[in-house]
Amino acid sequence: MNIFISWSGDLSHKVAVVFKEWLPSVIQSVEAYVSSEDIDKGARWSSDISKALEESFFGILCITKDNIDASWINFEAGALSKSFEKSRITPFLLGLNRTELQGPLLQFQSTIFDKDDIKKMISTINRACETTCLEEHRLDKICEVWWPELNNKMRRLEAEATSAGSEHKDKKVSKENISEEILL
């Protein structure tokens, strides 16, 4: 089964790449598509993305504070939801609460960075595999084996995002302080 992983921005891209590498370890019948990793140099990117969207019936939208309003993610979500009966889309929220999600993405059941919630997402992906799906107890064992790797990588990305956010805030505060001193 093909899974389209949508991203926009640096942190979102890193999350997408982590999922691209991790998902096939958990469910071997899954092929994850991330545009930056799967489009050959010299290829027409728009045609390649269109083909991947057409062939995918499951999508993960990597949503962060930086891209919560990204129009490209909304476009890809719309393209993925082409078949209301078969398509499944989940916004994966890193560094966000479900209450922060707005607009068209609210119609989809989101996934937060939480072991149990990610297991639910994996279970949904597994059921969507239909003929190649794993037995639930086997999937639980596989998730337990691979969870530490995903957890470690996502925690590092969260820390990186928090650090970058505080540095940006510190710089802004410093500029504000300088402006105040000049005006005094």
Contacts in CASP RR format, 6 or more apart in sequence:
PFRMAT RR
TARGET T0000
AUTHOR 0000-0000-0000
METHOD contacts of the structure
MODEL  1
MNIFISWSGDLSHKVAVVFKEWLPSVIQSVEAYVSSEDIDKGARWSSDIS
KALEESFFGILCITKDNIDASWINFEAGALSKSFEKSRITPFLLGLNRTE
LQGPLLQFQSTIFDKDDIKKMISTINRACETTCLEEHRLDKICEVWWPEL
NNKMRRLEAEATSAGSEHKDKKVSKENISEEILL
1 29 0 8 1.000
1 30 0 8 1.000
1 31 0 8 1.000
1 57 0 8 1.000
1 58 0 8 1.000
1 125 0 8 1.000
1 128 0 8 1.000
1 129 0 8 1.000
1 132 0 8 1.000
2 30 0 8 1.000
2 31 0 8 1.000
2 33 0 8 1.000
2 52 0 8 1.000
2 55 0 8 1.000
2 56 0 8 1.000
2 57 0 8 1.000
2 58 0 8 1.000
3 23 0 8 1.000
3 30 0 8 1.000
3 31 0 8 1.000
3 32 0 8 1.000
3 33 0 8 1.000
3 56 0 8 1.000
3 58 0 8 1.000
3 59 0 8 1.000
3 60 0 8 1.000
3 125 0 8 1.000
4 33 0 8 1.000
4 52 0 8 1.000
4 53 0 8 1.000
4 56 0 8 1.000
4 58 0 8 1.000
4 59 0 8 1.000
4 60 0 8 1.000
4 76 0 8 1.000
4 80 0 8 1.000
5 16 0 8 1.000
5 19 0 8 1.000
5 20 0 8 1.000
5 32 0 8 1.000
5 33 0 8 1.000
5 34 0 8 1.000
5 59 0 8 1.000
5 60 0 8 1.000
5 62 0 8 1.000
6 16 0 8 1.000
6 59 0 8 1.000
6 60 0 8 1.000
6 61 0 8 1.000
6 62 0 8 1.000
6 72 0 8 1.000
6 73 0 8 1.000
6 76 0 8 1.000
6 77 0 8 1.000
6 80 0 8 1.000
7 13 0 8 1.000
7 15 0 8 1.000
7 16 0 8 1.000
7 34 0 8 1.000
7 35 0 8 1.000
7 36 0 8 1.000
7 62 0 8 1.000
7 67 0 8 1.000
7 73 0 8 1.000
8 62 0 8 1.000
8 67 0 8 1.000
8 70 0 8 1.000
8 72 0 8 1.000
8 73 0 8 1.000
9 64 0 8 1.000
9 66 0 8 1.000
9 67 0 8 1.000
9 70 0 8 1.000
10 66 0 8 1.000
11 64 0 8 1.000
11 66 0 8 1.000
11 94 0 8 1.000
11 157 0 8 1.000
11 160 0 8 1.000
11 161 0 8 1.000
12 62 0 8 1.000
12 63 0 8 1.000
12 64 0 8 1.000
12 66 0 8 1.000
12 67 0 8 1.000
12 70 0 8 1.000
12 94 0 8 1.000
13 34 0 8 1.000
13 36 0 8 1.000
13 62 0 8 1.000
14 157 0 8 1.000
14 160 0 8 1.000
15 62 0 8 1.000
15 64 0 8 1.000
15 92 0 8 1.000
15 94 0 8 1.000
15 154 0 8 1.000
15 157 0 8 1.000
16 34 0 8 1.000
16 36 0 8 1.000
16 60 0 8 1.000
16 62 0 8 1.000
17 34 0 8 1.000
17 36 0 8 1.000
17 37 0 8 1.000
18 150 0 8 1.000
18 153 0 8 1.000
18 154 0 8 1.000
18 157 0 8 1.000
19 32 0 8 1.000
19 34 0 8 1.000
19 60 0 8 1.000
19 62 0 8 1.000
19 92 0 8 1.000
20 32 0 8 1.000
20 33 0 8 1.000
20 34 0 8 1.000
20 37 0 8 1.000
22 146 0 8 1.000
22 149 0 8 1.000
22 150 0 8 1.000
22 153 0 8 1.000
23 30 0 8 1.000
23 32 0 8 1.000
23 125 0 8 1.000
24 30 0 8 1.000
24 31 0 8 1.000
24 32 0 8 1.000
25 146 0 8 1.000
25 149 0 8 1.000
26 122 0 8 1.000
26 139 0 8 1.000
26 142 0 8 1.000
26 143 0 8 1.000
26 146 0 8 1.000
27 122 0 8 1.000
27 125 0 8 1.000
27 126 0 8 1.000
27 129 0 8 1.000
27 134 0 8 1.000
27 139 0 8 1.000
27 142 0 8 1.000
29 129 0 8 1.000
29 132 0 8 1.000
29 133 0 8 1.000
30 125 0 8 1.000
30 129 0 8 1.000
33 52 0 8 1.000
33 56 0 8 1.000
35 45 0 8 1.000
35 48 0 8 1.000
35 49 0 8 1.000
35 52 0 8 1.000
38 48 0 8 1.000
38 52 0 8 1.000
39 45 0 8 1.000
39 48 0 8 1.000
39 49 0 8 1.000
40 48 0 8 1.000
49 76 0 8 1.000
50 79 0 8 1.000
53 76 0 8 1.000
53 79 0 8 1.000
53 80 0 8 1.000
53 82 0 8 1.000
54 82 0 8 1.000
56 80 0 8 1.000
57 83 0 8 1.000
57 86 0 8 1.000
57 87 0 8 1.000
57 88 0 8 1.000
57 128 0 8 1.000
58 80 0 8 1.000
58 87 0 8 1.000
58 88 0 8 1.000
58 89 0 8 1.000
58 125 0 8 1.000
58 128 0 8 1.000
59 80 0 8 1.000
59 87 0 8 1.000
59 88 0 8 1.000
59 89 0 8 1.000
59 90 0 8 1.000
60 89 0 8 1.000
60 90 0 8 1.000
60 92 0 8 1.000
60 111 0 8 1.000
60 121 0 8 1.000
61 73 0 8 1.000
61 76 0 8 1.000
61 77 0 8 1.000
61 89 0 8 1.000
61 90 0 8 1.000
61 91 0 8 1.000
61 92 0 8 1.000
61 105 0 8 1.000
61 108 0 8 1.000
62 92 0 8 1.000
62 94 0 8 1.000
63 73 0 8 1.000
63 91 0 8 1.000
63 92 0 8 1.000
63 93 0 8 1.000
63 94 0 8 1.000
63 96 0 8 1.000
63 101 0 8 1.000
63 105 0 8 1.000
63 110 0 8 1.000
64 93 0 8 1.000
64 94 0 8 1.000
64 95 0 8 1.000
64 96 0 8 1.000
64 161 0 8 1.000
65 95 0 8 1.000
65 96 0 8 1.000
65 100 0 8 1.000
65 161 0 8 1.000
67 73 0 8 1.000
68 96 0 8 1.000
68 100 0 8 1.000
68 101 0 8 1.000
68 102 0 8 1.000
69 102 0 8 1.000
73 105 0 8 1.000
74 104 0 8 1.000
74 105 0 8 1.000
77 89 0 8 1.000
77 91 0 8 1.000
77 104 0 8 1.000
77 105 0 8 1.000
77 108 0 8 1.000
78 104 0 8 1.000
80 87 0 8 1.000
80 89 0 8 1.000
81 87 0 8 1.000
81 89 0 8 1.000
88 124 0 8 1.000
88 125 0 8 1.000
88 128 0 8 1.000
89 108 0 8 1.000
90 108 0 8 1.000
90 109 0 8 1.000
90 110 0 8 1.000
90 111 0 8 1.000
90 121 0 8 1.000
90 124 0 8 1.000
91 101 0 8 1.000
91 105 0 8 1.000
91 108 0 8 1.000
91 110 0 8 1.000
91 111 0 8 1.000
92 110 0 8 1.000
92 111 0 8 1.000
92 112 0 8 1.000
92 113 0 8 1.000
92 121 0 8 1.000
93 100 0 8 1.000
93 101 0 8 1.000
93 110 0 8 1.000
93 111 0 8 1.000
93 112 0 8 1.000
93 113 0 8 1.000
94 113 0 8 1.000
94 154 0 8 1.000
94 157 0 8 1.000
94 158 0 8 1.000
94 161 0 8 1.000
95 113 0 8 1.000
95 158 0 8 1.000
95 161 0 8 1.000
96 112 0 8 1.000
97 112 0 8 1.000
98 110 0 8 1.000
98 112 0 8 1.000
101 110 0 8 1.000
111 117 0 8 1.000
111 118 0 8 1.000
111 120 0 8 1.000
111 121 0 8 1.000
113 154 0 8 1.000
113 158 0 8 1.000
115 147 0 8 1.000
115 151 0 8 1.000
118 143 0 8 1.000
118 147 0 8 1.000
118 150 0 8 1.000
119 140 0 8 1.000
119 143 0 8 1.000
122 139 0 8 1.000
122 143 0 8 1.000
123 136 0 8 1.000
123 139 0 8 1.000
126 133 0 8 1.000
126 134 0 8 1.000
126 136 0 8 1.000
126 139 0 8 1.000
127 133 0 8 1.000
134 142 0 8 1.000
END
